[in-house]
């Protein structure tokens, strides 16, 4: 009798709770289909491509000793700015100094012999041919003296252009060999920035160059994520692609009036261009299935359909659409996880301008 009463109470509780449960499920299902929708927007956007780069001086040379000898003087300091023909190093080559003095003495002796022979010719003591022979001997001695002077001048190392002296590799009094590196000299007035561009983007760049040459903007982002104040330009493109990587090397030239940039730095090249009439949508309206991208499009009967799209450039919060959508389409912005293909939905319609203005990225 006791068991029968408990069974009756349990059945009553079940019959009481079932309608409430069903009502809750229906309300949940109904709420799930209240979504937010918007339209793709057509407007100009600034698309920026980034490339890791290496920064080089337009002229960066190794300064070498032209002759063997002792470093007699170093009138410059590390990091010093020098002008063209400024003295950098003086080497004392004992051998060439002695040779120059000997050849100079021979040239002077030949000149005295020529003068004496010419005087004898005026007195009809020697013939004109004798004078010519002595004159040739004097010219040969002068040439040897000039050669010795040139060899001696090699001991003086001067700056071939305006630049910045790097680390001094030898100190005063050191014995240096012919061709030994003494320092490096960098001309940082203009910097050459090299970066690799894939073949596809190279072709896109060449197309943009023909159609919108003046609209391309070349900037340099430094290692601390600041933008270098000078705007660059593409100075050169190498002749050949790298068959292993499929890239071609570009060179961007940047004026460097304050000498902020130095040889060997790294950074990121930013190439920006404006794409007119681009179709853009928020990234959160897109979902992926097997590496393909889709959105839900709501038709005129308020039925959501899954549609595959093809995206182009990806900005902070938006996709630029290449194929699959137009401004007349109504897409699901929020609630894409709550619906399935073919569901009839209720939605809140939000203006595209309002949606884009609330994103991190603002189309220009």
HELIX and SHEET records of a PDB file:
HELIX    1   1 UNK A    2  UNK A   32  1                                  31    
HELIX    2   2 UNK A   94  UNK A  122  1                                  29    
HELIX    3   3 UNK A  128  UNK A  153  1                                  26    
HELIX    4   4 UNK A  199  UNK A  211  1                                  13    
HELIX    5   5 UNK A  213  UNK A  215  5                                   3    
HELIX    6   6 UNK A  283  UNK A  285  5                                   3    
HELIX    7   7 UNK A  336  UNK A  338  5                                   3    
HELIX    8   8 UNK A  352  UNK A  357  1                                   6    
SHEET    1   A 3 UNK A 330  UNK A 334  0                                        
SHEET    2   A 3 UNK A  34  UNK A  39 -1                                        
SHEET    3   A 3 UNK A 346  UNK A 349  1                                        
SHEET    1   B 6 UNK A  81  UNK A  82  0                                        
SHEET    2   B 6 UNK A 163  UNK A 165 -1                                        
SHEET    3   B 6 UNK A 181  UNK A 198 -1                                        
SHEET    4   B 6 UNK A  41  UNK A  64 -1                                        
SHEET    5   B 6 UNK A 266  UNK A 282 -1                                        
SHEET    6   B 6 UNK A 217  UNK A 221 -1                                        
SHEET    1   C 9 UNK A  81  UNK A  82  0                                        
SHEET    2   C 9 UNK A 163  UNK A 165 -1                                        
SHEET    3   C 9 UNK A 181  UNK A 198 -1                                        
SHEET    4   C 9 UNK A  41  UNK A  64 -1                                        
SHEET    5   C 9 UNK A 266  UNK A 282 -1                                        
SHEET    6   C 9 UNK A 318  UNK A 323 -1                                        
SHEET    7   C 9 UNK A 304  UNK A 314 -1                                        
SHEET    8   C 9 UNK A 292  UNK A 298 -1                                        
SHEET    9   C 9 UNK A 287  UNK A 289 -1                                        
SHEET    1   D 4 UNK A 156  UNK A 158  0                                        
SHEET    2   D 4 UNK A  87  UNK A  92 -1                                        
SHEET    3   D 4 UNK A  69  UNK A  73 -1                                        
SHEET    4   D 4 UNK A 175  UNK A 176 -1                                        
SHEET    1   E 5 UNK A  81  UNK A  82  0                                        
SHEET    2   E 5 UNK A 163  UNK A 165 -1                                        
SHEET    3   E 5 UNK A 181  UNK A 198 -1                                        
SHEET    4   E 5 UNK A 247  UNK A 255 -1                                        
SHEET    5   E 5 UNK A 233  UNK A 237 -1                                        
END                                                                             
